[in-house]
Amino acid sequence: MSDKVTEFVVPFGTLPHIPDDVTLPQFILDSWHPTRPVNKHGNPVLIEESTGRGVHLSEVRARTFGLANEMKARWNIGEGQVLCIFSSNHVDYPIAVWATHRLGGIVTTANPNYTADELLYQLDLTKASVVFTFSGSIAVAEDACRQAGISADRIAILDSPEGYTGPYPTLETLIQEGLSKHPQFVERRLEPGEGKTKLALLNFSSGTTGRPKAVAIPHYAVLANVIQMAYYGQANENYGTATRYRPGQVVLAVLPFYHIYGLIVVMHFYIFAGFSLVVMPRFTLEGMLNNVQRYRINHLLLVPPMIVLLAKNPIVKKYDLTSVTMCMSGAAPLSAEVTRQFCERLPNSAIGQGYGMTELATTITFPRIDMHIATMGSGGQLLQGNVCRVLKPDGTYATYNEPGELLIKGPTVALCYLNNEQATKETFLYFDGKPDRWVRTGDEVMFNERAEIFVLDRLKEIMKVRGFQVAPAELEGHLLEHPDVGDACVVGVPDEYSGELPLAFIVPSHDAQERIKQDPAETDKIKLALMKHVTDHKVHYKKLAGGVYFVDSIPKNPSGKLLRRFLRDKARELKAQQATVEKARL
């Protein structure tokens, strides 16, 4: 390797052995690892928010077996078959994931707020054969399954709503039927090394072009990330004097399990570390505050919009939040000002940020274990086993405190984008003629001498809205289907609560321009129609909350590529002008 290449690694510790011959449920439920603390507290693994019902480890194992047994008997689920979980959080969500894995199947998790079109796209791409949905999403699931060719007898309801008499079995029914049968399957042990290639998850990540892509994540990558977090966090008492990650504590599972942050960090790592997960189906501020007070929550894993509410909403002062000792923010940068305001509201709580992405399954940095308030602006310190380079625009590699694009390799790198060879080649790279796969993140970062990352900007075009990825190209393609749109460019504009909001620059079609000439009132009608066009077909965080602006042309380079940066600057100017006008009215 050239001496000119600076590689960033955490300056202490060596990552322990990562088993490559076990599946996720075998690792979490059945086996031992030196980074795992001995839990002497007897606390439940899962707690149902509404009732307080606790589910202990022995019951988790039994319910996982029962569900797997019935899935085999009823649907003959086996090696490589895909199950889609289209649901809000529920105490049986982990059961559904691990039961699928017991059978050798693959799980793809879908946002329960998706429209039928969005769910259909995911079902078609992953070739899912069974769908578990939530009682509140049945109609959408039925519509998407019908179009995908999934028969109605392969739909089940994850929750058990009171008085439910519908045609679909609930998971509770499936579990009890499975427990009443003799074993219908023999769970196999993976061959040595097989865990590195055997798919566990197909999670979706937005790219710079087109619709979201399915990230192929093997079992090994997830359990490697769990080990990384446990080792760095000193979860095992033998590792030192840190007390942040200790068995018997309680974490609020409010982040959605369909998102990689909630799925791997909350569901897998925190169960591995011996915490009880209070499972919250949907986020509301009052609901979260009630749960913190009722269940004496110790750890909060949140995204910046949630922390903004904790820091600024006056209702927070009405609740006892003294039990909270740690808050981790992820999915988008958290400002120093909001961090300071949070610390005033919850002085007992440490706070820090982590950085990760779906293609890295999941976290590559974690909040400093030795700091109560992490370094302001830092996205956390590298976890052991990760190696980073920072590529400058001139093609050379940056050293400490120099900005550039983040490239990373480590044990958690995903395999590829499913059925998307071009995107895979653009993101998963090979250097120096070696077999290591590097991920090109598209984020502009820099590192200090303590291996703390500072995320400066996104070089890729993805927006982050409330922590969720939104691809401009997806919205542009949808807008161009509307007859009133001649050309379109979508950019993100800064927003204190959401991080960014999608804003569309539109060149009206010839027909639309003629109507506007005849009647200027058509301008507002067309803008509202375009916003509705997106709202009706896309999940709520993709709506054009930043607005619609008409322009004469969309700036492009000679090859036709959108010059998005110019319009981002224009959008900021428009928002600044709007803020000035609104301030003058007050």
Residue pairs with C-beta under 8 A, 6 or more apart in sequence:
1 432
4 396
4 397
5 389
5 397
6 389
6 390
6 397
6 398
6 399
6 400
7 387
7 388
7 389
8 382
8 387
8 388
8 389
8 390
8 447
8 451
9 382
9 386
9 387
9 388
9 451
10 232
10 381
10 382
10 383
10 384
10 386
10 451
11 450
11 451
13 231
13 232
13 384
14 384
15 227
15 228
15 231
15 384
15 385
15 411
16 33
16 34
16 35
16 227
16 231
18 220
18 223
18 224
18 227
18 411
19 27
19 31
19 33
19 195
19 223
20 190
20 192
20 193
20 194
20 195
20 196
20 220
21 189
21 190
21 191
21 192
21 193
21 194
21 195
22 30
22 31
22 189
22 190
22 195
22 219
22 223
23 101
23 102
23 190
23 195
23 198
23 200
23 219
24 97
24 98
24 101
24 200
24 219
24 222
24 223
24 268
25 64
25 98
25 99
25 101
25 102
26 187
26 189
27 33
27 219
27 223
27 226
28 98
28 223
28 226
28 268
28 271
28 272
29 57
29 60
29 61
29 64
29 98
30 61
33 227
33 230
34 236
35 227
35 230
35 231
35 235
35 236
36 230
36 235
36 236
36 272
36 273
36 274
37 235
37 236
37 237
37 245
37 246
37 247
37 273
37 274
38 237
38 247
39 247
39 248
39 274
40 247
40 248
41 247
41 248
41 274
42 56
43 54
43 247
43 248
43 250
43 274
43 275
43 276
44 54
44 55
44 56
44 276
45 55
45 56
45 57
45 60
45 271
45 276
45 277
46 54
46 55
46 60
46 91
46 94
46 276
46 277
46 279
47 53
47 54
47 55
47 91
47 250
47 276
47 277
47 278
47 279
47 295
48 54
48 55
48 91
48 279
49 278
49 279
49 280
49 281
49 287
49 291
52 295
53 91
54 276
55 63
55 91
60 94
60 95
62 179
63 92
63 95
63 175
64 95
64 98
64 99
64 102
65 99
65 102
65 178
65 179
66 174
66 175
66 176
66 177
66 178
66 179
67 92
67 95
67 96
67 99
67 171
67 174
67 175
67 178
68 99
68 100
68 102
68 103
68 178
68 185
68 187
69 178
69 179
69 181
69 183
69 184
69 185
70 174
70 175
70 177
70 178
70 181
70 184
71 77
71 83
71 99
71 100
71 103
71 130
71 174
71 178
72 78
72 103
72 184
72 185
73 177
73 178
73 181
73 184
74 174
75 129
75 130
75 154
77 83
77 100
77 103
77 105
77 129
77 130
78 103
78 104
78 105
78 185
79 103
79 104
79 105
80 104
80 105
80 106
80 199
81 103
81 104
81 105
81 106
81 129
81 130
82 105
82 106
82 107
82 108
82 126
82 127
82 128
82 129
82 202
83 96
83 100
83 105
83 106
83 107
83 108
83 128
83 129
83 130
83 131
83 132
84 107
84 108
84 109
84 110
84 119
84 122
84 123
84 126
84 128
84 130
84 131
84 132
85 93
85 96
85 97
85 107
85 108
85 109
85 110
85 131
85 132
85 158
85 257
85 258
86 110
86 112
86 114
86 119
86 131
86 132
86 133
86 134
86 137
86 140
86 141
87 93
87 112
87 132
87 133
87 134
87 137
87 158
87 159
87 258
88 112
88 134
88 136
88 137
88 256
88 281
88 282
89 253
89 254
89 256
89 257
89 262
89 279
89 280
89 281
89 282
90 134
90 158
90 159
90 279
90 281
91 279
92 158
92 159
92 171
92 172
92 175
93 158
93 257
93 267
93 279
94 257
94 267
94 271
95 171
95 175
96 107
96 132
96 158
96 171
97 107
97 263
97 267
100 106
100 107
101 107
101 200
101 219
102 185
102 187
103 185
103 187
104 188
106 126
106 199
106 200
106 201
106 202
107 200
107 201
107 202
108 122
108 126
108 128
108 201
108 202
108 203
108 204
108 214
109 201
109 203
109 257
109 258
109 259
109 263
110 119
110 122
110 204
110 258
111 118
111 256
111 258
111 259
111 539
112 133
112 134
112 136
112 137
112 256
112 258
113 539
113 540
114 122
114 140
114 539
115 140
115 536
115 537
115 538
115 539
116 140
116 143
116 144
116 147
117 144
117 537
118 537
118 538
118 539
119 140
119 141
119 144
120 143
120 144
120 147
120 148
121 211
121 212
122 128
122 204
122 212
122 214
123 131
123 144
123 145
123 148
123 150
124 148
125 214
125 418
125 419
126 202
126 214
126 418
128 148
128 150
129 150
129 154
130 150
130 154
130 155
130 156
131 141
131 144
131 145
131 150
131 154
131 155
131 156
132 155
132 156
132 157
132 158
132 171
133 140
133 141
133 155
133 156
133 157
133 158
134 157
134 158
134 159
135 157
135 159
135 161
135 164
138 155
138 157
138 166
138 168
141 155
142 152
142 155
145 151
145 152
145 154
145 155
146 152
152 167
152 168
155 168
156 168
156 169
156 170
156 171
156 174
157 164
157 166
157 168
157 169
157 170
157 171
158 170
158 171
159 170
159 171
160 170
160 171
160 172
164 170
178 184
190 198
190 219
195 218
195 219
195 220
195 223
196 218
196 220
196 221
197 218
197 415
198 218
198 219
198 220
199 216
199 217
199 218
199 219
199 415
200 217
200 218
200 219
200 221
200 222
201 215
201 217
201 222
201 263
201 361
202 214
202 215
202 216
202 217
202 418
203 214
203 215
203 217
203 260
203 263
203 358
204 212
204 213
204 214
204 215
204 358
205 212
205 213
205 215
205 357
205 358
205 359
205 469
206 212
206 213
206 462
206 469
206 470
206 471
206 474
207 213
207 417
207 423
207 427
207 462
207 471
207 473
208 442
208 460
208 461
208 462
208 471
208 473
209 423
209 471
209 473
210 471
210 473
210 474
210 477
211 471
211 474
211 477
212 469
212 471
212 474
213 417
213 418
213 420
213 423
214 417
214 418
214 419
214 420
215 358
215 359
215 361
215 414
215 417
215 418
216 414
216 415
216 416
216 417
216 418
217 358
217 361
217 414
217 415
218 414
218 415
220 411
221 361
221 411
221 412
221 413
221 414
222 264
222 268
222 361
222 412
223 268
224 385
224 410
224 411
224 412
225 264
225 268
225 269
225 361
225 362
225 363
225 411
225 412
226 264
226 268
226 269
226 272
228 363
228 383
228 384
228 385
228 386
228 411
228 412
229 235
229 265
229 269
229 363
229 366
229 383
230 236
230 245
230 269
230 272
230 273
231 239
231 383
231 384
232 366
232 369
232 381
232 383
232 384
233 242
233 244
233 245
233 273
233 366
233 369
234 240
234 242
234 244
234 245
234 369
235 245
235 246
235 272
235 273
235 274
237 246
242 369
242 370
244 325
244 326
244 350
244 369
245 273
246 273
246 274
247 273
247 274
247 275
248 274
248 275
248 276
249 274
249 275
249 276
249 298
249 299
249 325
250 275
250 276
250 278
250 295
250 296
250 297
250 298
250 299
250 323
251 266
251 270
251 275
251 276
251 277
251 278
251 297
251 298
251 299
251 300
251 301
252 278
252 280
252 288
252 291
252 292
252 295
252 297
252 299
252 300
252 301
253 262
253 266
253 267
253 270
253 277
253 278
253 279
253 280
254 280
254 283
254 288
254 291
254 300
254 301
254 302
254 306
255 261
255 262
255 265
255 266
255 301
255 302
255 303
256 262
257 263
257 266
257 267
259 331
259 467
259 468
260 356
260 357
260 358
260 361
260 362
261 301
261 303
261 330
261 331
261 356
261 362
261 467
262 301
263 362
264 361
264 362
264 363
265 301
265 330
265 354
265 362
265 363
266 277
266 301
267 277
270 277
270 299
271 277
275 298
275 299
278 291
278 295
278 297
280 287
280 288
280 291
283 306
285 306
285 309
285 310
285 313
285 315
285 316
286 315
288 306
289 315
289 316
289 318
289 319
289 321
290 319
291 297
292 300
292 319
292 321
292 323
292 324
293 319
293 320
293 321
296 323
297 323
297 324
298 323
298 324
298 325
298 326
299 324
299 325
299 326
299 327
299 328
300 324
300 326
300 327
300 328
300 349
301 327
301 328
301 330
302 310
302 327
302 328
302 329
303 329
303 330
303 331
303 332
303 466
303 467
304 329
304 331
304 332
304 333
304 334
304 335
304 338
304 467
304 499
305 466
305 467
305 497
305 498
305 499
307 327
307 329
307 334
307 338
307 342
308 338
308 496
308 497
309 316
309 497
310 316
310 342
310 345
310 346
311 338
311 341
311 342
311 344
311 345
312 341
316 345
317 345
321 345
321 346
321 348
321 349
322 348
323 348
324 346
324 348
324 349
325 348
325 349
325 350
326 349
326 350
326 351
326 367
327 342
327 346
327 349
327 350
327 351
327 352
328 351
328 352
328 353
328 354
328 366
328 367
329 351
329 352
329 353
329 354
330 353
330 354
330 355
330 356
330 363
330 467
331 464
331 467
331 468
332 464
332 466
332 467
332 499
333 353
333 379
333 455
333 499
334 353
336 376
336 377
339 351
339 373
339 376
342 349
342 351
343 349
343 351
343 373
350 367
350 371
350 372
350 373
350 374
351 367
351 373
351 374
352 366
352 367
352 368
352 371
352 373
352 374
352 378
352 380
353 365
353 367
353 374
353 378
353 379
353 380
354 363
354 365
354 366
354 367
354 379
354 380
355 363
355 364
355 365
355 379
355 380
355 453
355 455
356 362
356 363
356 364
356 365
357 364
357 439
357 441
358 414
359 413
359 414
359 427
359 428
359 439
359 441
360 408
360 410
360 412
360 413
360 414
360 439
361 412
361 413
361 414
362 412
363 380
363 383
364 382
364 383
364 386
364 388
364 408
364 410
364 412
364 453
365 379
365 380
365 381
365 382
365 383
365 452
365 453
366 380
366 381
366 383
367 374
367 380
367 381
368 374
368 375
368 378
368 380
368 381
368 452
374 380
375 452
377 454
378 452
378 453
378 454
379 445
379 452
379 453
379 454
379 455
380 452
380 453
381 450
381 451
381 452
381 453
382 388
382 447
382 451
382 452
382 453
383 410
385 410
385 411
386 408
386 409
386 410
387 408
387 409
387 410
388 406
388 407
388 408
388 447
388 453
389 397
389 406
389 407
389 408
389 438
390 397
390 398
390 402
390 403
390 404
390 405
390 406
390 407
390 445
390 446
390 447
391 397
391 398
391 404
391 405
391 407
392 398
392 402
392 403
392 404
393 404
397 404
398 404
398 446
400 446
400 447
400 448
400 449
401 446
401 447
401 448
402 446
403 444
403 445
403 446
403 456
404 444
404 445
404 446
405 440
405 441
405 442
405 443
405 444
405 445
405 459
406 441
406 443
406 444
406 445
406 453
407 429
407 438
407 439
407 440
407 441
408 438
408 439
408 441
409 436
409 437
409 438
409 439
413 428
413 437
413 438
413 439
414 428
414 439
416 424
416 428
417 423
417 424
417 427
426 440
427 439
427 440
428 437
428 438
428 439
428 440
429 437
429 438
429 439
429 440
430 436
430 437
430 438
431 438
441 460
442 458
442 459
442 460
442 462
443 455
443 457
443 458
443 459
443 460
444 455
444 456
444 457
444 458
444 459
445 453
445 454
445 455
445 456
446 453
446 454
446 456
447 453
447 454
448 454
458 464
461 471
461 472
461 473
461 564
462 469
462 470
462 471
462 472
463 469
463 470
463 471
463 472
463 491
463 492
463 500
463 502
464 470
464 492
464 499
464 500
465 492
465 498
465 499
465 500
465 501
465 502
465 541
465 542
465 545
466 497
466 498
466 499
466 541
467 499
468 541
470 492
470 500
470 502
470 541
470 542
472 489
472 490
472 491
472 492
472 502
472 564
474 542
475 488
475 490
475 502
475 504
475 534
475 538
475 542
475 544
476 488
476 489
476 490
476 504
478 533
478 534
478 537
478 538
479 485
479 488
479 490
479 504
479 506
479 530
479 533
479 534
480 487
480 488
482 529
482 530
482 533
483 509
483 511
483 512
484 508
484 509
484 511
484 512
484 526
484 529
484 530
485 506
485 507
485 508
485 509
485 512
485 530
486 506
486 507
486 508
486 509
486 510
486 512
487 506
487 507
487 553
487 554
488 504
488 505
488 506
488 507
488 554
489 504
489 505
489 554
489 562
489 564
489 567
490 502
490 503
490 504
490 505
490 544
491 502
491 503
491 505
491 564
491 567
491 568
491 571
492 500
492 501
492 502
492 503
492 546
492 568
493 500
493 501
493 503
493 546
493 568
493 571
493 572
493 575
494 500
494 572
494 575
495 501
495 545
495 546
498 541
498 545
501 545
501 546
502 542
502 543
502 544
502 545
502 546
503 544
503 546
503 547
503 548
503 549
503 571
504 530
504 544
504 546
504 547
504 548
504 549
505 549
505 550
505 551
505 554
505 567
505 570
505 571
506 527
506 530
506 548
506 549
506 550
506 551
507 550
507 551
507 552
507 553
507 554
508 516
508 526
508 550
512 522
512 526
515 522
515 526
516 522
516 523
516 526
523 550
527 547
527 548
527 550
530 544
530 548
531 543
531 544
531 548
534 542
534 543
534 544
535 543
535 544
546 571
546 575
549 571
549 574
554 562
554 567
555 562
555 563
555 566
555 567
556 562
556 563
557 563
